[in-house]
Structure formats: C-alpha cells, structure tokens
Amino acid sequence: MAHELATFAGGCFWCMVAPFAGHPGVNKVVSGYTGGRTENPTYEAVCRGDTGHCEAVQITYDPAIVSYETLLELFWRQIDPTDPGGQFIDRGPSYRTAIFYHNARQKALAEASLRALEASGRFAAPLATQILPAGPFWPAEEYHQDYYRKNPAHYEAYRKGSGRDAFIRKHWTDRQDEQALKQDKQALKEKLTPLQYHVTQEGGTEPPFHNAYWNERRPGIYVDIITGEPLFSSLDKFDPGCGWPSFSKPLQKELLVERVDRSHGMSRIEVRARQSGSHLGHVFDDGPPPTGLRYCINSAALRFVPLEEMEKEGYGRYLALFRKRGDE
C-alpha cells in the first residue's frame, strides 16, 4: 500500500514533530505552513499574520502499519483543543489548531474523532479545533525542521515554559492507564535483574567497563532484553573507549525512538526501544563515518545472540548481513 499524508496544526510546529517522528509507520514529518493565501510564505510573515497560514506538520505514513485513527488520537493528545486563539504561550491565528483532511475518508474519521472527544467529557469547554480540506503545504525554513533534535536544550525549555507539557499531563493521564502501568512494572521487576530494571525502566546507567558487552567481540546481534526485538549488530559495533557497547547505527532506525533528555544538568538525545519503551542509552554525533553517530547503549538493556545461535533463536533473516561481510 502506498504512503499517505496527514496534516495537523497544533500550535508551534517545533512541538508537533517529535510525538509523530518516533511512531511506528511514520516515514517523515515536515514542519511547514498551510491554510493561507500566499505562496512560499516565510516564518516572519506567517507569525505577523500577513499570510493567513498556520504552523502545521505534514506526516508521511504507511497506513498498513499505523492507522489514520491512531494519528488523530496522537494529535489530540498534543494540544488544547478548546483554545480558539492559539496554543499555550503562543497567541494568534498562526497558532490555531486544525485537522486538514486529504480525502473524504480522513474527513469522516476526523469528524468522528472530534465528536467522540466532545462526548467523552474530558474538556468542559467546547472544542475549537477546525476540520478543513488540505490545501498547499509549504515546508518551513530548514532550521525549523527537526528542531527538537537540532536544539534539544532550547526545545525542552520551550515546551516546559509554554505550558504544553503541564497541560498534557493534567488532561491526558488516566487512572486506568496508571493502574495498567503499575501492573506492567511489577511484572518486569519479577522478570528482570535489579540492574536491568533500573536501566530500562528508570533511565539508569550501568558502570563503564564493568558491564556484559562493552568488550564483546564475537559476531552476532543485540536484542531488546524485554521483547527480543533485534536492535543492533556486531557489524556496526566499535570501541570509542567509553566503556559501554557503542554502535554506528541500529539494525533499523524505526526500531528506536529518540527523545530529548535534560537530566543531570545536560541536554542529550535519549534512545529508547520502540516496542518495549525501554531506556537503552543515548546517541551522540561523535561516531565514525558514514553515519557520524555513536549509539552508546547499556549492556543491561540488551541480550547478545551469537552468530551461530541466530538461526535457532529465530533471527535467521539477519544472517545475510554477515554473509555480505564474509563473517559466515
């Protein structure tokens, strides 16, 4: 099935990229301008209200993996749908919220999701988010694209200072979700060692040079300790001297989710496993070519599967990677 487009306006487009970019089935998220009167608008003109555009994101997604309904649910959870004058600290029509549908099916689903949200009673005030036909979408200037990755410290401070994160916590934390989370956590405590739990569930870090795989040199793959999802290969492993297993790239980028991490007085890009949500480590831009990246990963979040056991454990489809390099 071909990829499809979804276009959402949710206030500042910096804050609308990351929630979708790490989601399975999402191929690309572009910040831009839509819903206005002129061609090729600039950021300054849009902010002044000269063009009638609003800031928006256009998502390219695979409907065989992620449904439009799921994207709608994710969209609602990023915004204040009751605010007709902007979003949080950002005021004015360029920060209005809207769903721009690309076909009749998207329109029907968007209208149904809005009605369901109204009927839920989650918000006391009437919903102000518009549902409109999609028109020309103009990508924003390059410095706005993937802002959460390029300027993580400012992005994180902006999100917090704008009031968006506090609003989301207040209105989208359900008691049922909390109870399910507690049950899941207890099951994991019984399955994992204390160190594995601390690293994967509490964002902990194991000691450098005193962990299982920092000096592992055998060929094979590294899988998620919880789900068994294959994450990294020894073919991409290198030793930067930091004392943790390090990789120049994952087996598949879509298997990971990247988030801004402001803990310990630093600004870093955290890496989590998409399927389990486990904390794995961080990614830095001081790695070797061709990626220039260093995925610094905790051994406690991984399980190593040696090359000779990959077929038996169900990872035979990855053997071709080693044949190409002459490792088998």
Backbone hydrogen bonds, N-H to C=O, Kabsch-Sander energy under -0.5 kcal/mol:
donor,donor_aa,acceptor,acceptor_aa,energy
4,E,61,Y,-2.7
6,A,59,I,-1.9
7,T,100,F,-0.9
8,F,57,V,-2.2
9,A,98,A,-2.9
10,G,8,F,-0.5
10,G,11,G,-0.6
11,G,96,R,-0.8
15,C,12,C,-1.2
16,M,13,F,-0.9
17,V,13,F,-0.5
17,V,14,W,-0.7
18,A,14,W,-0.6
20,F,17,V,-1.3
21,A,17,V,-2.7
22,G,18,A,-1.2
23,H,20,F,-1.9
26,V,23,H,-2.0
27,N,25,G,-0.6
27,N,60,T,-2.8
28,K,60,T,-1.6
30,V,58,Q,-2.4
32,G,56,A,-2.7
33,Y,138,W,-2.4
34,T,54,C,-1.7
35,G,136,P,-0.5
37,R,51,T,-3.1
46,V,42,T,-2.4
47,C,43,Y,-2.6
48,R,44,E,-1.8
49,G,45,A,-0.7
49,G,46,V,-1.0
50,D,45,A,-2.1
51,T,45,A,-0.6
54,C,34,T,-2.5
55,E,94,S,-2.8
56,A,32,G,-2.6
57,V,8,F,-2.8
58,Q,30,V,-2.6
59,I,6,A,-3.6
59,I,57,V,-0.5
60,T,28,K,-2.7
61,Y,4,E,-2.6
61,Y,59,I,-0.6
62,D,25,G,-2.7
65,I,62,D,-2.1
66,V,62,D,-2.5
71,L,67,S,-1.7
72,L,68,Y,-2.4
73,E,69,E,-2.3
74,L,70,T,-2.2
75,F,71,L,-2.4
76,W,72,L,-2.5
77,R,73,E,-1.4
78,Q,75,F,-2.0
79,I,76,W,-1.0
83,D,80,D,-1.4
86,G,83,D,-0.5
87,Q,90,D,-2.4
89,I,162,S,-0.6
90,D,87,Q,-2.2
91,R,89,I,-0.6
92,G,85,G,-2.9
95,Y,92,G,-1.8
96,R,93,P,-1.5
98,A,9,A,-1.9
99,I,130,Q,-2.7
100,F,7,T,-2.4
100,F,98,A,-0.5
101,Y,99,I,-0.7
101,Y,132,L,-2.3
107,K,103,N,-2.1
108,A,104,A,-2.4
109,L,105,R,-2.5
110,A,106,Q,-2.7
111,E,107,K,-2.5
112,A,108,A,-2.1
113,S,109,L,-2.4
114,L,110,A,-2.1
115,R,111,E,-2.2
116,A,112,A,-2.3
117,L,113,S,-2.1
118,E,114,L,-2.4
119,A,115,R,-2.4
120,S,116,A,-1.2
121,G,117,L,-0.6
121,G,118,E,-0.9
122,R,117,L,-0.6
128,A,81,P,-4.3
129,T,81,P,-0.9
130,Q,97,T,-1.6
132,L,99,I,-2.8
132,L,130,Q,-0.5
134,A,101,Y,-2.8
138,W,33,Y,-2.9
140,A,31,S,-2.9
144,H,141,E,-2.1
145,Q,141,E,-0.6
145,Q,142,E,-1.2
147,Y,144,H,-1.1
149,R,146,D,-1.5
150,K,146,D,-1.9
151,N,147,Y,-2.6
155,Y,151,N,-2.7
156,E,152,P,-2.6
157,A,153,A,-2.2
158,Y,154,H,-2.6
159,R,155,Y,-2.6
160,K,156,E,-2.2
161,G,157,A,-2.8
162,S,158,Y,-2.4
163,G,159,R,-0.8
163,G,160,K,-0.8
164,R,159,R,-0.8
165,D,159,R,-1.0
167,F,163,G,-1.9
168,I,164,R,-2.5
169,R,165,D,-2.4
170,K,166,A,-2.1
171,H,167,F,-2.5
172,W,168,I,-2.1
174,D,172,W,-0.6
178,E,174,D,-2.2
179,Q,175,R,-2.4
180,A,176,Q,-2.2
181,L,177,D,-2.2
182,K,178,E,-2.1
183,Q,179,Q,-1.9
184,D,180,A,-2.3
185,K,181,L,-2.5
186,Q,182,K,-1.9
187,A,183,Q,-2.0
188,L,184,D,-2.1
189,K,185,K,-2.1
190,E,186,Q,-1.4
191,K,187,A,-1.1
192,L,188,L,-2.9
197,Y,193,T,-2.6
198,H,194,P,-2.4
199,V,195,L,-2.5
200,T,196,Q,-2.6
201,Q,197,Y,-2.5
202,E,197,Y,-0.8
202,E,198,H,-0.9
203,G,199,V,-0.7
204,G,198,H,-2.2
209,F,243,G,-2.6
210,H,207,P,-1.0
216,E,213,Y,-1.3
221,I,305,V,-2.0
222,Y,232,F,-3.1
223,V,303,R,-2.9
224,D,229,E,-2.7
225,I,301,A,-2.2
228,G,224,D,-2.0
231,L,222,Y,-2.6
232,F,222,Y,-2.0
234,S,220,G,-2.8
236,D,233,S,-1.4
237,K,234,S,-1.3
238,F,246,S,-2.1
246,S,238,F,-0.6
247,F,295,Y,-1.6
248,S,236,D,-2.6
251,L,231,L,-3.2
255,L,252,Q,-1.8
256,L,253,K,-1.8
257,V,272,R,-2.6
259,R,270,E,-2.1
261,D,268,R,-3.2
262,R,260,V,-0.5
265,G,262,R,-0.7
266,M,263,S,-1.8
268,R,261,D,-2.8
268,R,266,M,-0.5
269,I,283,V,-0.6
270,E,259,R,-3.2
270,E,268,R,-0.7
271,V,281,G,-2.6
272,R,257,V,-2.9
273,A,278,S,-2.2
274,R,255,L,-2.9
277,G,273,A,-2.1
279,H,200,T,-2.3
280,L,271,V,-2.7
281,G,271,V,-1.4
282,H,296,C,-2.1
283,V,269,I,-2.2
284,F,294,R,-2.2
287,G,292,G,-1.6
292,G,288,P,-2.7
293,L,288,P,-0.5
294,R,284,F,-2.6
295,Y,247,F,-3.4
296,C,282,H,-2.6
296,C,294,R,-1.0
297,I,245,P,-2.6
297,I,295,Y,-0.8
298,N,280,L,-2.8
301,A,298,N,-1.4
302,L,299,S,-2.1
303,R,223,V,-1.9
305,V,221,I,-3.1
307,L,219,P,-2.5
309,E,306,P,-1.8
310,M,306,P,-0.7
310,M,307,L,-1.1
313,E,309,E,-2.0
314,G,311,E,-1.4
315,Y,310,M,-3.2
318,Y,315,Y,-1.9
319,L,316,G,-1.7
321,L,318,Y,-0.9
322,F,318,Y,-0.7
322,F,319,L,-0.8
323,R,319,L,-1.8
324,K,320,A,-1.9
325,R,321,L,-0.8
326,G,322,F,-0.6
326,G,323,R,-0.9
327,D,322,F,-2.9
328,E,322,F,-0.5
